[in-house]
Amino acid sequence: MSLSLPQSEIDAAAELARLAAEIARHNMLYHTDDAPEISDADYDALVRRNAALEATFPHLVRADSPSRQVGAAPAAHLAKVAHARPMFSLDNAFSDEDVTDFLGRVRRFLSLADDEPIALTAEPKIDGLSCSIRYEGHRLIRALTRGDGQVGEDVTANVRTIPDVPNTLPEDAPDVFEVRGEIYMEKHAFAALNARLLAEADDADKVRQFANPRNAAAGSLRQKDADVTAARPLRFFAWGWGDASALPGTTQSEVVAAIRRWGFAVTAQFQPGGSIDAALATYRAIEAARADLAFDIDGVVYKVDRLDWQARLGFVGRAPRWGLAHKFPAERAQTTLRAIDIQVGRTGKLTPVARLEPVTVGGVVVTNATLHNADEIARLNVWPGDRVVLQRAGDVIPQIVENLSRDDTRGDWPFPTACPQCQSPAVREEGEVDIRCSGGLICPAQTVERLKHFVARAALDIDGLGEKTIQEFFAAGWLHTPADIFRLHMHRDALLTREGWKEKSVEALFAAIEARRAPDPARLLFGLGIRHVGAVTARDLVKAFGSVAAVAGIAIRAQGDEAARAELIAVDGIGPVVADALCTFFAVAQNRDTWNDLLREVAPPPYIANVRASPVTGKTIVFTGSLEAISRDEAKAQAEALGARVSGSVSAKTDLVVAGPGAGSKLKKAAELNIRVIDEAEWLALVEATR
């Protein structure tokens, strides 16, 4: 993927928004459906593009950035169980420079001297399905997939059939211990499984074979019948741990060594803590041996070895600050562009999609690729019939990186000037890179896409309301707004007359809908589909104001009240772009009517934070000046763990100011408003007293 980046902040913000939506879709296809549309290399290319933009425009990093998301929601047919400790994933690196930058961030966060050594472990990143296996009283009691990081799928019975997973731990192991690792399938076993499925099929043309070992492992683990899983050649490598009553060491290397002693397989390529040069040497050695390994890998994982430093570093968004996945380079292939189709999204964005002559890239057959927008088509100068180069390295839909048939004398491919769905004018707003349908809610494509978004796994997650069902009910005239979903029971008799709907399936659908009458408030806000308000941003807003109704209320007030707008912008992670998007949404009378209609059908509870009780719980804190013992990021993380809200500005609603050397206007304003001020030492004492 070309790393040529936009020059303007407006273009960069627009592309970051597109990448967030695109990568979220592919996360669901990969983690939940086990049916990726692109290779891991394609996925990494999109992630790399996102990372490059965020590095160039750090002030534009979105709250719903792919770098802050984990996996996808659990599958419907498996029981859902909350992880005792969240099971996050890792940020990615794509070069030695990225790894050096990672180490620099660690050093700055911990306020370490330049010559202070930081030991890193290094190990292959297995391309499999992450799993957490819990032992209590030294006996295996539960196994969960990663799921969305907070809630996983209960696969206990199936994991018990894997020979690499012991049913008991030795007596010297802690009483409670979760071993985390990767369930995978070796390459030769994958080939043998596909051959067996083909041989056992009655109709060879209809047999469903697995695309790659990762999909085979995921599909085999998620079987309803554990006997089917037992017949599949699954393996398990341990790479870490979750909840634990005690730890058998003070470093990552020591704990992994103990897990190996307890009977778990750990990759032979695991390297204990060493310098960054040693870690990069391990990366190059593993990359050189990649093709000869018995299992698929897509990179090398580095972790800060000292566990006390890991505890201080903590997490940001979806990922630990103390770990990094160094991915291998993307794969490329050539093919022919057959056609360019235009898709209309829920915000009216017209997205061009390249229809391709099928080509295999990294073991996956690719038929579609994103062309992003009209500017990208012009940059590549692509027309149907051109020979193009694909790269898989970032999301699920691959990226066209080069046009081998480029002919600048023929001009640009004519991008539509009208929406292909409703024929409304397609316009580009000033400063925008995207072209959007101006039809709004009269555009059927936008209405349907908004409904799909509302019921998606990251939003209300209503089982039984998939894309086809939403389209069917919309065509029948039953669905136009989210509130209509909760009135579908009024069409029960008519639904029973439709093909494919029986008493049992109808009742299951209605039960799933009823189960969302008291939805998670952040998921409900995210489900509204407000531009720039992703899943993480929605949770930040609800956490800051206490309820989804309060968020809507301040967005309505902020339209003519500068104080309310300032309060909205002051929420950490919420800037003018998000504030304006919220105000714009609730300024539209039809949107307010839709929102009020929805609240007549659902009753979202107030936000309840999972934090330690402390004297600052529920308080608003401002950090100003220089901090010397800890970094600003660490102080913010400490405050949030104590249930406080961190603001970037001092106002009458500020409860506490922590001031270091060099504090200026904020300290002066705190004095004017008679707000309590403490120094860094007092703050650290407060934090220590709550442990």
Wavefront OBJ file of the C-alpha trace (Angstrom):
o trace
v 0.000 0.000 0.000
v 1.282 3.421 -0.885
v 2.198 5.465 2.154
v 1.741 8.754 0.308
v -0.286 10.677 2.886
v -2.758 13.532 2.486
v -1.337 16.976 3.121
v -4.380 18.612 4.697
v -5.850 17.811 8.105
v -9.340 17.667 6.616
v -8.334 14.954 4.137
v -6.454 13.065 6.860
v -9.441 13.165 9.235
v -11.737 11.901 6.484
v -9.431 9.007 5.645
v -9.040 8.059 9.312
v -12.836 7.906 9.573
v -13.024 5.654 6.505
v -10.301 3.350 7.814
v -12.020 3.017 11.201
v -15.259 1.822 9.565
v -13.561 -0.438 7.044
v -11.281 -2.159 9.539
v -14.159 -2.681 12.005
v -16.082 -4.539 9.297
v -13.142 -6.785 8.525
v -12.554 -7.468 12.219
v -16.050 -8.919 12.413
v -15.542 -11.036 9.304
v -12.225 -12.354 10.626
v -12.841 -12.831 14.348
v -16.548 -13.677 14.451
v -17.503 -15.119 11.074
v -14.183 -16.860 10.277
v -14.773 -15.659 6.719
v -12.249 -12.951 5.836
v -12.551 -11.292 2.452
v -8.866 -10.421 2.294
v -5.582 -11.829 3.568
v -3.789 -10.936 6.781
v -1.365 -8.919 4.659
v -4.241 -6.852 3.237
v -5.567 -6.313 6.734
v -2.159 -5.215 7.963
v -1.841 -2.800 5.031
v -4.968 -0.974 6.133
v -3.783 -0.943 9.728
v -0.400 0.307 8.599
v -2.029 3.090 6.608
v -4.025 4.054 9.702
v -0.897 3.995 11.872
v 1.026 6.174 9.406
v -1.770 8.743 9.368
v -1.984 8.756 13.171
v 1.786 9.213 13.450
v 1.697 12.147 11.010
v -1.444 13.731 12.500
v -1.382 12.640 16.188
v -3.974 15.250 17.173
v -6.467 13.615 14.762
v -6.340 10.136 16.338
v -9.942 8.964 16.616
v -11.474 7.484 19.747
v -12.749 4.595 17.579
v -9.379 4.145 15.903
v -8.612 0.545 14.840
v -5.611 0.795 17.162
v -8.072 0.900 20.075
v -10.418 -1.906 19.038
v -10.237 -5.593 19.917
v -11.526 -8.475 17.783
v -15.293 -8.674 17.383
v -18.330 -9.748 19.377
v -18.716 -13.454 20.280
v -20.608 -15.839 18.015
v -24.315 -16.317 18.693
v -24.413 -20.119 19.087
v -21.828 -20.238 21.900
v -22.457 -19.102 25.479
v -21.014 -15.653 26.207
v -18.915 -15.241 29.356
v -17.128 -12.136 30.604
v -13.359 -12.364 30.978
v -12.107 -11.943 34.547
v -9.514 -9.605 33.047
v -9.955 -8.049 29.595
v -8.208 -9.937 26.793
v -6.750 -7.163 24.690
v -4.789 -7.422 21.469
v -1.556 -5.721 20.402
v -0.614 -2.641 18.442
v 1.296 -3.358 15.235
v 4.704 -2.299 13.945
v 5.825 -2.617 10.331
v 9.458 -1.533 10.479
v 12.485 -1.422 12.761
v 11.798 2.298 13.194
v 8.316 1.513 14.523
v 9.890 -0.764 17.145
v 12.380 1.932 18.119
v 9.498 4.406 18.455
v 7.634 1.911 20.652
v 10.622 1.662 22.986
v 10.840 5.450 23.070
v 7.196 5.686 24.136
v 7.829 3.155 26.911
v 10.848 5.132 28.084
v 8.926 8.434 28.108
v 5.880 6.957 29.887
v 8.056 5.480 32.641
v 10.289 8.587 32.756
v 13.396 6.420 32.303
v 16.861 7.776 31.621
v 18.180 7.349 28.094
v 20.760 4.816 29.259
v 18.330 2.724 31.352
v 18.171 -0.741 29.703
v 14.728 -2.071 28.752
v 14.653 -5.846 28.272
v 12.207 -7.213 25.669
v 11.023 -10.764 25.119
v 10.456 -11.908 21.523
v 8.368 -14.770 20.125
v 6.503 -15.696 16.911
v 3.003 -14.295 16.464
v 1.006 -17.450 15.782
v -1.783 -17.054 13.225
v -4.522 -18.804 15.164
v -7.408 -18.190 17.565
v -6.609 -16.629 20.940
v -7.935 -18.488 23.979
v -7.888 -18.013 27.760
v -7.933 -21.194 29.880
v -8.831 -20.771 33.546
v -7.690 -23.097 36.348
v -9.074 -23.011 39.889
v -7.759 -25.357 42.557
v -5.334 -26.524 39.835
v -8.185 -27.897 37.708
v -9.353 -26.626 34.300
v -12.782 -25.064 34.784
v -13.325 -22.800 31.762
v -11.917 -21.843 28.366
v -12.956 -18.688 26.511
v -12.107 -17.228 23.116
v -10.984 -13.598 22.956
v -14.375 -12.431 21.613
v -14.497 -8.639 21.795
v -11.880 -8.526 24.542
v -14.439 -8.106 27.323
v -16.714 -11.087 26.608
v -15.654 -14.364 24.998
v -17.224 -17.602 23.806
v -17.319 -20.565 26.173
v -15.419 -23.359 24.392
v -14.486 -25.351 27.501
v -15.676 -28.759 26.299
v -13.885 -28.337 22.980
v -10.609 -27.135 24.492
v -10.524 -30.204 26.760
v -10.054 -32.307 23.609
v -6.796 -30.554 22.642
v -3.822 -32.725 23.729
v -1.554 -29.707 24.416
v -3.918 -28.457 27.161
v -3.514 -30.215 30.557
v -6.630 -30.812 32.652
v -4.747 -30.046 35.872
v -1.800 -27.921 36.966
v 0.885 -29.091 39.413
v 0.646 -28.271 43.112
v 3.212 -25.473 42.882
v 0.965 -23.504 40.506
v -1.198 -20.683 41.952
v -4.704 -21.602 43.084
v -6.235 -19.395 40.349
v -4.421 -18.987 37.055
v -5.518 -18.244 33.489
v -3.146 -19.462 30.796
v -3.549 -17.518 27.556
v -2.319 -18.584 24.181
v -3.133 -19.486 20.595
v -5.107 -22.421 19.249
v -3.805 -23.297 15.803
v -3.559 -26.013 13.182
v -0.284 -27.118 11.628
v 0.097 -26.706 7.860
v 0.270 -30.421 7.051
v -2.743 -31.140 9.269
v -4.711 -28.394 7.520
v -3.985 -29.884 4.098
v -4.975 -33.340 5.342
v -8.236 -32.011 6.829
v -9.279 -30.349 3.562
v -8.435 -33.522 1.667
v -10.553 -35.573 4.089
v -13.508 -33.191 3.815
v -13.329 -33.494 0.030
v -13.091 -37.285 0.131
v -16.050 -37.612 2.518
v -18.325 -35.244 0.560
v -21.210 -36.618 -1.482
v -20.927 -33.713 -3.909
v -17.372 -32.468 -4.481
v -18.670 -29.240 -6.021
v -20.525 -28.281 -2.836
v -17.962 -29.236 -0.181
v -16.898 -26.368 2.065
v -13.151 -26.415 2.502
v -11.218 -24.077 4.759
v -9.286 -21.195 3.175
v -6.281 -21.408 5.496
v -5.105 -23.028 8.754
v -6.341 -20.130 10.908
v -9.900 -20.458 9.604
v -9.705 -24.229 10.002
v -8.638 -23.858 13.643
v -11.368 -21.297 14.392
v -14.078 -23.335 12.689
v -12.990 -26.518 14.428
v -12.905 -24.918 17.882
v -16.361 -23.341 17.511
v -18.171 -26.611 16.829
v -21.346 -27.297 18.809
v -20.308 -30.943 19.113
v -17.026 -31.462 21.007
v -16.606 -34.821 19.265
v -16.169 -32.956 15.966
v -13.492 -30.770 17.561
v -11.769 -33.841 18.994
v -11.487 -35.265 15.467
v -9.703 -32.113 14.269
v -5.899 -31.810 14.781
v -5.840 -28.683 16.965
v -2.767 -27.541 18.893
v -2.106 -24.887 21.560
v 0.856 -22.593 22.254
v 0.902 -20.584 25.498
v 2.156 -16.996 25.369
v 0.857 -15.338 28.537
v -1.714 -15.210 31.291
v -4.802 -13.375 32.510
v -6.348 -13.482 35.974
v -4.015 -15.006 38.593
v -4.017 -15.265 42.386
v -0.202 -15.102 42.317
v 2.577 -14.983 39.752
v 5.554 -17.406 39.663
v 8.084 -14.719 38.765
v 8.781 -11.022 38.399
v 9.402 -10.987 34.635
v 7.567 -12.140 31.512
v 10.378 -14.638 30.883
v 10.092 -16.187 34.351
v 6.321 -16.624 34.222
v 6.427 -18.114 30.694
v 9.125 -20.528 31.893
v 6.836 -21.593 34.762
v 3.920 -22.111 32.353
v 6.222 -24.343 30.274
v 7.153 -26.337 33.412
v 3.454 -26.880 34.135
v 3.080 -28.836 30.894
v 2.130 -26.235 28.280
v 3.804 -25.931 24.902
v 5.698 -22.677 24.347
v 7.238 -21.965 20.944
v 10.868 -23.035 20.630
v 11.575 -19.613 19.131
v 10.656 -17.774 22.370
v 13.560 -15.502 23.390
v 13.826 -14.310 27.025
v 14.327 -10.649 27.797
v 17.133 -8.938 25.907
v 18.034 -5.696 24.188
v 16.150 -4.177 21.274
v 18.973 -5.294 18.968
v 18.552 -8.871 20.189
v 14.771 -8.645 19.683
v 15.184 -7.368 16.109
v 17.733 -10.118 15.406
v 15.134 -12.653 16.577
v 12.610 -11.055 14.206
v 14.936 -11.467 11.229
v 15.804 -15.052 12.174
v 12.149 -16.029 12.533
v 11.234 -14.280 9.274
v 13.970 -16.237 7.455
v 12.679 -19.516 8.923
v 9.004 -18.678 8.418
v 8.393 -20.965 5.452
v 9.985 -23.926 7.252
v 7.892 -23.656 10.420
v 5.125 -26.216 10.907
v 2.582 -23.489 11.638
v 1.592 -20.121 10.139
v 2.887 -16.919 11.706
v 2.454 -13.308 10.641
v 5.036 -11.507 12.757
v 6.980 -11.394 16.011
v 5.671 -10.174 19.392
v 7.781 -8.078 21.747
v 6.925 -7.510 25.416
v 8.578 -5.464 28.148
v 10.076 -8.152 30.382
v 9.718 -6.517 33.818
v 6.223 -7.076 35.228
v 6.363 -4.052 37.548
v 6.932 -1.902 34.477
v 4.080 -3.663 32.664
v 1.786 -2.808 35.577
v 2.762 0.868 35.426
v 2.466 1.053 31.651
v -1.044 -0.418 31.657
v -3.275 -0.205 28.591
v -4.460 2.411 26.138
v -7.599 1.716 24.119
v -7.465 -1.900 22.990
v -3.760 -2.574 23.542
v -1.120 -2.780 26.278
v 1.536 -0.096 26.251
v 4.115 -2.782 27.061
v 3.599 -5.048 24.024
v 3.944 -4.798 20.235
v 3.413 -7.068 17.218
v 6.083 -6.581 14.529
v 4.323 -7.772 11.365
v 5.930 -9.243 8.286
v 5.757 -7.367 4.956
v 2.608 -7.588 2.829
v 2.233 -9.853 -0.177
v 1.390 -8.572 -3.648
v -0.161 -9.938 -6.832
v -1.268 -8.752 -10.302
v -4.772 -9.019 -11.780
v -7.228 -7.276 -14.108
v -9.788 -4.669 -13.028
v -13.158 -5.821 -14.408
v -15.422 -3.009 -13.225
v -15.861 -0.196 -10.695
v -19.055 -0.340 -8.603
v -20.365 2.355 -6.260
v -21.645 1.428 -2.787
v -23.677 3.848 -0.642
v -22.991 3.792 3.090
v -25.088 4.825 6.101
v -23.662 8.364 6.075
v -24.315 8.686 2.334
v -20.677 8.205 1.387
v -20.204 6.862 -2.150
v -17.430 4.268 -1.993
v -15.959 2.877 -5.227
v -15.202 -0.849 -5.151
v -12.969 -2.552 -7.700
v -14.336 -5.823 -9.107
v -11.340 -7.944 -10.030
v -10.382 -11.000 -12.001
v -9.962 -13.520 -9.141
v -6.364 -13.788 -7.921
v -4.761 -15.615 -4.988
v -2.784 -13.448 -2.580
v -1.323 -15.027 0.536
v -3.528 -18.083 0.264
v -6.809 -16.150 -0.114
v -8.731 -15.665 -3.352
v -9.390 -11.944 -3.846
v -12.184 -10.630 -6.116
v -12.782 -7.139 -4.669
v -10.604 -4.217 -3.580
v -11.398 -0.826 -2.152
v -10.720 2.263 -4.231
v -11.602 4.554 -1.298
v -12.822 7.668 -3.143
v -12.714 9.683 -6.371
v -9.309 11.146 -5.512
v -7.809 7.661 -5.188
v -9.232 6.655 -8.581
v -7.685 9.785 -10.078
v -4.357 9.171 -8.339
v -4.152 5.663 -9.773
v -5.802 6.674 -13.079
v -7.594 3.306 -13.137
v -10.246 2.268 -15.668
v -11.964 -1.100 -16.157
v -9.666 -3.350 -18.164
v -6.458 -2.087 -16.546
v -3.828 -4.435 -15.160
v -3.290 -3.595 -11.466
v -1.106 -4.610 -8.515
v -2.813 -5.625 -5.248
v -1.388 -5.631 -1.756
v -2.877 -7.351 1.252
v -1.775 -5.686 4.449
v -4.265 -3.774 6.511
v -7.969 -4.682 6.449
v -10.157 -7.311 4.882
v -10.631 -5.616 1.497
v -7.277 -5.354 -0.357
v -5.726 -2.189 -1.704
v -4.731 -1.434 -5.298
v -1.224 0.026 -5.023
v -0.205 0.354 -8.679
v -1.768 0.623 -12.133
v 0.394 -1.164 -14.715
v -1.815 0.133 -17.563
v -1.679 3.777 -16.532
v -2.431 6.230 -19.360
v -2.730 9.816 -18.166
v -3.893 11.011 -21.598
v -7.327 9.438 -21.223
v -8.456 11.499 -18.197
v -10.126 10.281 -14.997
v -12.821 7.620 -14.741
v -16.162 9.517 -14.483
v -17.251 9.392 -10.855
v -21.069 9.515 -10.480
v -22.695 12.909 -9.937
v -25.920 11.315 -8.654
v -26.583 8.631 -6.049
v -27.011 5.259 -7.790
v -29.737 4.318 -5.256
v -32.015 7.379 -5.117
v -30.647 9.626 -7.890
v -30.179 12.530 -5.467
v -27.207 14.781 -6.287
v -23.850 13.406 -5.137
v -21.886 16.288 -3.621
v -18.520 16.905 -2.018
v -18.766 19.237 0.961
v -16.133 21.948 1.273
v -12.955 20.522 2.721
v -14.191 16.900 2.391
v -12.463 14.157 0.425
v -15.588 11.986 0.208
v -18.552 12.461 -2.132
v -21.917 11.854 -0.461
v -25.513 11.325 -1.465
v -27.530 14.404 -0.505
v -30.748 12.396 -0.171
v -30.408 11.725 3.551
v -33.194 9.579 4.955
v -35.042 9.494 1.627
v -32.180 7.385 0.280
v -33.077 3.719 0.806
v -29.420 2.683 0.895
v -28.652 5.046 3.778
v -31.735 4.008 5.726
v -30.926 0.316 5.375
v -27.252 0.806 6.229
v -28.169 2.806 9.353
v -30.467 -0.001 10.479
v -27.751 -2.584 9.824
v -25.347 -0.509 11.886
v -27.848 -0.190 14.756
v -28.225 -3.973 15.153
v -24.562 -4.831 14.457
v -22.486 -6.671 17.042
v -20.615 -3.558 18.144
v -23.938 -1.721 18.643
v -27.090 -3.438 19.987
v -26.038 -6.900 18.767
v -29.518 -8.265 18.053
v -29.363 -11.919 17.010
v -31.482 -12.787 14.003
v -31.432 -9.323 12.415
v -28.766 -9.788 9.775
v -28.286 -7.834 6.562
v -30.731 -9.903 4.525
v -33.420 -9.740 7.215
v -33.063 -5.961 7.557
v -33.424 -5.588 3.783
v -36.434 -7.922 3.755
v -38.257 -6.043 6.530
v -37.413 -2.658 4.986
v -38.826 -3.786 1.636
v -41.970 -4.981 3.432
v -42.420 -1.500 4.918
v -41.947 -2.646 8.517
v -38.611 -0.975 9.268
v -37.621 2.639 8.742
v -36.211 3.767 12.110
v -34.497 1.979 15.023
v -37.677 2.234 17.111
v -39.511 0.169 14.474
v -37.325 -2.783 15.445
v -39.011 -2.868 18.850
v -42.436 -2.795 17.180
v -41.822 -5.743 14.854
v -44.018 -7.934 17.063
v -46.960 -6.048 15.566
v -46.216 -7.842 12.256
v -46.047 -11.306 13.781
v -48.898 -12.835 11.761
v -47.615 -11.417 8.483
v -44.097 -12.591 9.259
v -45.272 -16.165 9.793
v -46.594 -16.226 6.224
v -43.186 -15.384 4.720
v -40.840 -17.998 3.345
v -38.225 -19.205 5.845
v -40.055 -17.950 8.944
v -41.561 -20.467 11.364
v -42.987 -20.157 14.856
v -39.676 -21.009 16.509
v -37.544 -18.584 14.479
v -40.061 -15.758 14.906
v -40.195 -16.227 18.678
v -36.385 -16.369 18.828
v -36.166 -13.070 16.937
v -38.698 -11.351 19.182
v -36.916 -12.671 22.297
v -33.592 -11.291 21.031
v -35.211 -7.906 20.437
v -36.864 -7.855 23.867
v -33.487 -8.638 25.449
v -32.261 -5.250 24.193
v -34.990 -3.134 25.801
v -32.398 -1.978 28.370
v -29.335 -1.651 26.133
v -25.820 -0.707 27.154
v -25.888 3.113 26.913
v -22.607 3.428 24.996
v -23.670 0.782 22.483
v -26.970 2.613 21.995
v -25.192 5.914 21.338
v -22.776 4.233 18.919
v -25.723 2.543 17.202
v -27.194 5.910 16.204
v -24.482 6.120 13.548
v -23.432 9.703 14.300
v -20.410 10.685 12.228
v -17.101 10.589 14.131
v -18.728 8.847 17.131
v -17.225 5.386 17.213
v -17.587 2.730 19.892
v -14.788 4.075 22.111
v -15.882 7.697 21.671
v -19.439 6.740 22.621
v -18.211 5.078 25.810
v -16.033 8.093 26.671
v -19.049 10.378 26.267
v -21.392 8.232 28.352
v -18.712 7.811 31.014
v -18.176 11.569 31.157
v -21.850 12.584 31.406
v -23.312 9.566 33.187
v -26.001 8.510 30.704
v -26.804 8.514 27.019
v -29.710 10.913 27.650
v -27.299 13.374 29.274
v -25.034 13.186 26.198
v -27.986 14.010 23.938
v -29.022 16.792 26.294
v -25.669 18.553 26.311
v -25.373 18.148 22.525
v -28.728 19.923 22.129
v -27.774 22.673 24.610
v -24.359 23.143 23.007
v -25.957 24.322 19.758
v -26.494 27.775 21.257
v -24.617 27.642 24.539
v -20.846 28.141 24.352
v -20.390 26.975 27.949
v -22.104 23.666 27.157
v -20.011 23.278 23.990
v -16.829 23.966 25.967
v -17.852 21.324 28.519
v -18.379 18.848 25.706
v -15.019 19.575 24.080
v -13.230 19.413 27.451
v -13.983 15.669 27.758
v -10.691 13.875 27.265
v -10.581 12.483 23.731
v -13.482 14.622 22.500
v -12.504 17.568 20.342
v -14.300 20.105 18.160
v -14.914 17.606 15.332
v -16.827 15.155 17.549
v -18.633 17.982 19.364
v -19.750 19.515 16.068
v -20.902 16.128 14.769
v -23.052 15.578 17.878
v -24.532 19.072 17.673
v -25.220 18.704 13.956
v -26.993 15.381 14.465
v -29.290 16.598 17.245
v -29.915 19.919 15.473
v -31.948 18.056 12.846
v -35.589 17.833 13.916
v -36.068 14.447 12.238
v -33.099 13.030 14.167
v -34.497 14.338 17.459
v -37.876 12.807 16.633
v -36.174 9.488 15.829
v -34.230 9.654 19.106
v -37.287 10.475 21.226
v -39.283 7.744 19.495
v -36.503 5.279 20.302
v -36.507 6.276 23.976
v -40.204 5.354 24.127
v -39.167 1.783 23.288
v -35.905 1.347 25.239
v -34.601 2.344 28.672
v -30.779 2.435 28.704
v -29.373 2.305 32.263
v -26.885 4.892 33.567
v -23.182 4.251 33.054
v -21.524 2.291 35.871
v -17.729 2.406 35.869
v -15.627 -0.572 36.996
v -13.156 1.391 39.093
v -11.609 1.445 42.567
v -13.453 3.594 45.089
v -11.388 6.613 46.045
v -11.704 10.213 47.263
v -11.694 11.344 43.597
v -14.308 8.936 42.265
v -16.771 10.964 40.207
v -14.570 14.059 40.371
v -13.130 16.082 37.480
v -9.340 16.472 37.555
v -7.014 18.678 35.516
v -3.258 17.983 35.300
v -1.117 21.015 34.493
v 2.570 21.828 34.438
v 5.393 19.251 34.329
v 5.207 15.927 36.135
v 8.579 14.546 37.218
v 8.071 11.118 38.832
v 5.518 9.864 36.308
v 4.413 10.862 32.841
v 1.187 12.731 32.047
v -0.232 9.579 30.391
v 0.424 7.491 33.496
v -1.182 10.102 35.723
v -4.260 10.166 33.508
v -4.481 6.363 33.598
v -4.232 6.438 37.402
v -7.035 8.995 37.651
v -9.378 7.033 35.397
v -8.702 3.835 37.372
v -9.848 5.733 40.476
v -13.110 6.730 38.801
v -12.174 10.312 38.029
v -12.760 12.224 34.822
v -9.691 13.930 33.324
v -10.350 17.262 31.633
v -8.064 19.418 29.557
v -9.341 22.734 30.875
v -10.220 24.310 34.222
v -13.828 25.392 34.755
v -16.333 25.786 37.557
v -17.000 22.044 37.296
v -13.350 21.129 38.016
v -12.893 19.511 41.422
v -9.115 19.122 41.646
v -6.014 20.472 39.903
v -2.711 18.602 40.084
v -0.015 21.170 39.349
v 3.636 20.584 38.596
v 6.479 23.006 37.887
v 5.676 25.441 35.106
v 1.908 25.493 35.674
v 0.548 28.728 34.244
v -2.906 29.943 33.235
v -4.728 26.827 34.457
v -3.249 27.233 37.931
v -4.222 30.903 37.938
v -7.797 30.074 36.906
v -8.009 27.395 39.608
v -7.088 30.028 42.196
v -9.714 32.419 40.832
v -12.385 29.701 41.095
v -11.161 28.545 44.540
v -10.499 25.012 43.270
v -8.321 22.705 45.365
v -4.750 22.391 44.039
v -2.230 19.667 44.997
v 1.270 18.846 43.763
v 2.560 15.629 42.198
v 3.758 14.151 45.503
v 0.311 14.587 47.067
v -1.278 12.981 44.002
v 1.025 9.953 44.197
v 0.281 9.603 47.911
v -3.462 9.647 47.156
v -3.024 6.942 44.507
v -0.908 4.777 46.812
v -3.475 5.064 49.616
v -6.165 3.487 47.420
v -4.204 0.391 46.420
l 1 2 3 4 5 6 7 8 9 10 11 12 13 14 15 16 17 18 19 20 21 22 23 24 25 26 27 28 29 30 31 32 33 34 35 36 37 38 39 40 41 42 43 44 45 46 47 48 49 50 51 52 53 54 55 56 57 58 59 60 61 62 63 64 65 66 67 68 69 70 71 72 73 74 75 76 77 78 79 80 81 82 83 84 85 86 87 88 89 90 91 92 93 94 95 96 97 98 99 100 101 102 103 104 105 106 107 108 109 110 111 112 113 114 115 116 117 118 119 120 121 122 123 124 125 126 127 128 129 130 131 132 133 134 135 136 137 138 139 140 141 142 143 144 145 146 147 148 149 150 151 152 153 154 155 156 157 158 159 160 161 162 163 164 165 166 167 168 169 170 171 172 173 174 175 176 177 178 179 180 181 182 183 184 185 186 187 188 189 190 191 192 193 194 195 196 197 198 199 200 201 202 203 204 205 206 207 208 209 210 211 212 213 214 215 216 217 218 219 220 221 222 223 224 225 226 227 228 229 230 231 232 233 234 235 236 237 238 239 240 241 242 243 244 245 246 247 248 249 250 251 252 253 254 255 256 257 258 259 260 261 262 263 264 265 266 267 268 269 270 271 272 273 274 275 276 277 278 279 280 281 282 283 284 285 286 287 288 289 290 291 292 293 294 295 296 297 298 299 300 301 302 303 304 305 306 307 308 309 310 311 312 313 314 315 316 317 318 319 320 321 322 323 324 325 326 327 328 329 330 331 332 333 334 335 336 337 338 339 340 341 342 343 344 345 346 347 348 349 350 351 352 353 354 355 356 357 358 359 360 361 362 363 364 365 366 367 368 369 370 371 372 373 374 375 376 377 378 379 380 381 382 383 384 385 386 387 388 389 390 391 392 393 394 395 396 397 398 399 400 401 402 403 404 405 406 407 408 409 410 411 412 413 414 415 416 417 418 419 420 421 422 423 424 425 426 427 428 429 430 431 432 433 434 435 436 437 438 439 440 441 442 443 444 445 446 447 448 449 450 451 452 453 454 455 456 457 458 459 460 461 462 463 464 465 466 467 468 469 470 471 472 473 474 475 476 477 478 479 480 481 482 483 484 485 486 487 488 489 490 491 492 493 494 495 496 497 498 499 500 501 502 503 504 505 506 507 508 509 510 511 512 513 514 515 516 517 518 519 520 521 522 523 524 525 526 527 528 529 530 531 532 533 534 535 536 537 538 539 540 541 542 543 544 545 546 547 548 549 550 551 552 553 554 555 556 557 558 559 560 561 562 563 564 565 566 567 568 569 570 571 572 573 574 575 576 577 578 579 580 581 582 583 584 585 586 587 588 589 590 591 592 593 594 595 596 597 598 599 600 601 602 603 604 605 606 607 608 609 610 611 612 613 614 615 616 617 618 619 620 621 622 623 624 625 626 627 628 629 630 631 632 633 634 635 636 637 638 639 640 641 642 643 644 645 646 647 648 649 650 651 652 653 654 655 656 657 658 659 660 661 662 663 664 665 666 667 668 669 670 671 672 673 674 675 676 677 678 679 680 681 682 683 684 685 686 687 688 689 690 691
